[in-house]
Amino acid sequence: MEKNPRPVASDVCAKEVPGPAVTHEAPSAAGDRDYYHAPALYGITRMPNTWRVTLWRGGQRFLKSFAFSRYGGEAAARACAQAYRDEIVRDHLPPERSELAQKLRTTNKSGVSGVTFRLNAKGEIMSWHAITRVSADRLLTKSFGVGRYGAAQAECLAIAERAKQLEQMRGLRNVHPAEQGVRATAKEPNALKATASRSLRSLPEPIAVVEILRRNNSSGIPGVFCVKDADGQPRYWFAKTGGIGGKSKSEWFSVRTHGNEKARLLAIEARRTQLASKAQLQVVSSA
């Protein structure tokens, strides 16, 4: 006599079994570690001198960086990154849970997701089962015995039952709690006005790359540099602008020839001329 006899499946049984919410949901954090960052920084990573947004939707990656130097400092760059993240969350929804539930697992042997069978001691199929977790605390199961319905009909009934169970599965894949809040805000009346501070429409345009003051620039003017000699005295002033006809253009002005102040002013004027030439080329190429 067996100490723990194997339970025998009834011909037909349907029940709801509570269980942990692990199916088609985002993985839980280990311990107190927030795997997805805090809600405000969901999908956002702080890199050296920039905030980076990274989100995935259906195999497509949305990636964009917001440099402190281009967006008015670290706080402003973060606000822009959050606004961009929110736009992606609102415009690109995660897949339906029922859609994910229909993907076959590597352990599936029936050929239909959520449909399994049980074998007797001889290795013969004794029953077919439809199993679906429709919510965090509801697991639907229904069995069809081969002895009552026959092998073919029991399988068909299990497949049909699985389809009915999927109809009770609602909602989108739970990617992160922050996404639900963003999408809920977008559905409220006058949502754009209520979230103007977080909307891309209200944020300033990024500073043009040519207007960024580089770290090695001691002149205080983007694209204008001063070269000093070993004693720290100005030797040359020069203007440099990239992207003009696919090349960089530089113009040098000697302090010995023009004097320090005039050489500086000449470099500034040369920089303006270079930027105007670059802008004109961009207009022509986009026409």
HUTANOR-V159486 format. One line per field, one symbol per residue. ss: DSSP state (H for helix, E for strand, L for the rest). psi: psi as a letter, one per 40 degrees, with the letter a starting at -180 (. if undefined). A space follows every 10 residues. Layout:
ss: ???
psi: ???
This chain:
ss: LLLLLLLLLL LEEEEEELLL LLLLELLLLL LLLLLLLLHH HLLEEEELLE EEEEEEELLE EEEEEEELLL LLLHHHHHHH HHHHHHHHHH HLLLLEHHHH HLLLLLLLLL LLLLEEEEEL LLLLEEEEEE EEEEELLEEE EEEEEHHHHL HHHHHHHHHH HHHHHHHLLL LELELLHHHH HHHHHHHLLL HHHHLHHHLL LLLLLLLLHH HLLLLLLLLL LLLEEEEELL LLLEEEEEEE EEEELLEEEE EEEEHHHHLH HHHHHHHHHH HHHHHHHHHH HHHHHHL
psi: hhdgihihhi dhhhihhiii gehfiiiiih behhdeiidd ehehhhihei hhhhihhfeh hhhhigiddd ffiddddddd dddddddddd egiiiidddd eehhidehed ehhehiiiia deeiheiiih hhheadehhh ihihhdddei dddddddddd dddddddehi iihgdidddd ddddddeihf ddddfdeeid deiiiihide ehhidehede hhehihhiad eeihdihihh hifhfeiihi hihhdddeid dddddddddd dddddddddd ddddde.
